[in-house]
């Protein structure tokens, strides 16, 4: 009996040691995933752009998405830092400082699932990771089944543009996270061309030429508030030659969950389905 108690105590000690107590996230998508895995209480630092869930707003900031501050991270004494694979020297600097880290990629749905698994293993939350992945996949499959057999509207998805104008668009191309979500929701991306990058830059002329059934513009989070959103709608309304504008199928959304690959992916697909097949036709 004593031996069994000792073995259980050793197991619990090892499990506790395997679970990081102070985690730093360097990107919004990573932060959302950590909280979805139930690791929120261990998160002690986040990037400048992390806004969800709301409790992260008050956490210490460790720099910009593309260039996190290694010294700011070190001051938080983390036992795990989660970073994205980027062409910067953060990994080398963390290694020099003796700070444990794990790298992830979040550009596609498979990479999102792989990231959830990686974080689960690194933080002792393997079962939570499996549950989260199964939940996301189940909801996506449900939407995919609902969309099967329905008309497939042409969609143009804008993620950036020059503020105050309809110029210098950054749109969703093929081989991208949002392209996969459009397909899952039963739409066809008008820029789904192998020759284009994941997020091509396009002109208004290209928008007019492609003439999509729906235009979804999520550039407003970069621009500010509801006034900016209303101003964006006014700009688009000047182009009645666009089918999407003429048929009231323009959606200007102030919702950063569309551009943050993370645990809210199922909600995003469900919203897209609603836009394209339910509310979109009204």
N, C-alpha and C positions, 0 to 999 in steps of 0.2 A: 504493500500500500504506500509506504513512504517513498519507494522508488518511483511509483507512478506519479505521485505528487510532485516529486523533483523533476521528472521528465516533462510534466505539464508546465511547471514553472519555467523551465529552460525554453520550452517551445514558445510560451507567451513572451518571454524576454526577447527571444530572437525575432518574433513577429513585430514587437514594438520597435526594436532597433531597425528593422527593415522598412518601417514606415517613416518617411521624412516628417519632421515636426515643423520645419520652416521652409516653405516652398516659395520661390520667386517665379512669376510668369512674365514673359517678355512680349506677349501679343494678346489681343482681345480674344481670339479663337481659343488659345491655350487656357486663358483664365476661365472662360465659360465652361470648357470641358472639365477643368479641375473641380469647379463647383458642382457640375453635374455628377461627378463621381463621389460627391460627398466630402471632398478634400478642402472645402472652403475655409474651415477653421485653421488649417495649416498654411494658408496663403498669406504671406507677410509683405509682399511687394508685387506691383503690377506695372505694366507699361503706361505711358502718358495717355494712351487712347482707350484704355479699358474702362467701360461704363456699365457693363452688365456682368452679373447681377448688381443691383444698386449699391450693395455694401462695399463693393470694391472702390467706389469713388473716394472714400476716405482713407484708403490704404496708401502707404508710401509709394512714390513713383520712381521708376528706375530708368527713365529715358524714353526716347522715341522708338518706334517699331523697327526702323532700319538700323538704328545705332544705339542700342541700350548702353547704359553707363556701368561699366564693370565695377568702378569704385563704389557707386551707389548700391549696387547689388551686394558687394562685399560687406558694406556697413550693416546690412541686415542679417549677417551671419547665417545664411541659408545652408541647409544640408541637401537641397536639391534646387537646381535652376533649370527651367524648361525653356529652350531656345529654338527658334526656327532655323533651318538650314539656309543661311544667307552668305553672300560673299563679303563677310566682314571678319574682323579678328576676335570676335567675342569668345569663341570657343577656346582659342589659344590663350587669351587673357584669363579666362576662368581656370584653365589648367595651370597657368603660372601662379595663380592665387590659391590653388589647392581646393577649389570649390567644385563639388560634384555637379554634373549637368547631364541632361539628355537632350538630343536633337530630334525634332519632328518636322514633318512636311504637311501642309494643309491646302494643297491646290486642287484636289479632286475628292470625290466621295470615298474611293478606296483609301486615299491618304488620310482622310478624316477617321475612318474606321481603324487604320493602322495606328494613328496617333492615340486614339482612345485606348487601344491595347497596350501601347508603349507606356502611357501614363499609368495605366492600371498596374503593370508589372513594376514600374519604377517606384510607385508609391504604395505598394501593398494593397491595391484595390482591384485585383484581377476579377473577382466575381462581379463587382459593381460595373466594371468595364464590359463584361459579357452581357449583363442585363441592359446597359445603356445601348449597346450596339443592336441587340435584338429588338429593343423597343423602337429605335429609329427605323430599322429595316422593315419592321412590321407595319409601321405607319406609312412608309414610302410605298410598300407593296399594295397597301389598301388604296392609296391614291392612284397608283398605276392601274389597278383593276377598274376603278371608277372611270378613268380616262379612256380605257380601251373601247374602241368602237365609236367614240365621239369625234366630231370634226377636230382637226388639228390646225388651230389658227397660227398664222405667222407672227412671230414676236421679235421686237427689237428691245433689247435691255441695255439701258444706259447707266453706267456707274460713275461717270465723271464728265465734266465739260467746263469750258471757260465761264466763270461766274457772270451772270447777267446777260448771257448770250446763248444762242443755239449754234455754237461753234466749238471746234476742237473736242469733239466727243471722244470719250473712252467707252467702248461698248463691249458686250460679251461675245466672244468668238467661240470657235470649237475648242475641244480639249480643255475645258474649264469647268470648274465647280458649278457655276450658275447655268451653264449650258446643259449639264446633266440634270439639274433641277427643272429646267424648262421642259426637257424631254419627259421626265417623270410625271410632270403635271399635265402632259398631253399637248404641249405646244411644239412648234418648229421654230428654231432660231434662224432668222433670216441671214445671219452671219456665220452659220455653221459650214464653214468652208475650210478644208484641210490646209489651204495655202495661207490662211490668216493665223496670227498669233492668238493666244488665249484671250487677250484683251486688246483688240486693235483700235487704233485711232482712226476716226472717220469724220467726214464732213457732212453738213446738212444736205448737200447734193446726194450723197450716198443714202441718207435716210429717205429722201424723197424718191430716189430711184428704186429702193427696195420696197417702199410702200407697205409697211407691215400692218396686220390687222390690229395689233396691240402694241403700244409703246409704254414701257415701264421705265420711268426715270427716277433713279435713286441717288442722284447727285446732290439732292438738297441737304443731306446731313453734313456735307462738306461746306454748304453755303450758310447754314444757320437755322432759322426758326420758321414758324408758320407763315410769316410775311414773305420770306424767301420762297417758300413752297407756292404761295399764291402768285407771286411774281413769275415763277417758272411756268405755271399753268397759263398765264396771260401770254407769255412768249410763244408757247406751243399753239395757242388758239389762233394765232395769226396765220397758221398754215393749214387752212381748211382743205387744201388739195391732198392732205394726208388722210387716208382711209381711217386710221385710228383716231385722229382728231375729229373728223366729220361724224363718226359713229359713236363718239363719246367713249372711246376705248383707250384713252390716255390715262395713265395712273402716275402721278407724281407722289412718291412715297418718302416720308421722312422716317425711315426705319433701317437702322444699321444692321439688323439681323440678316438682311439680304446680302450684305457684303462681308459678313464675318462667318467663315466656315466653322461651325461649331455645333453644339448640342441642339440649337434651335432649328436645325435643318428641316425637321419634320414639319414644324409650324410654317416654315417658309414655303415648302411644297404645297401644303394645304391652302395657304393664302393664294399661291399662284393658281391652283386649281380653281379656287373661287373666282379669281379675276377672269380667267380664260373661259370658264364653262358655266358659271352660275351667275354671280353678280355682273360679270363682264358683258353679258348679253342684254342687260336691262337698259 
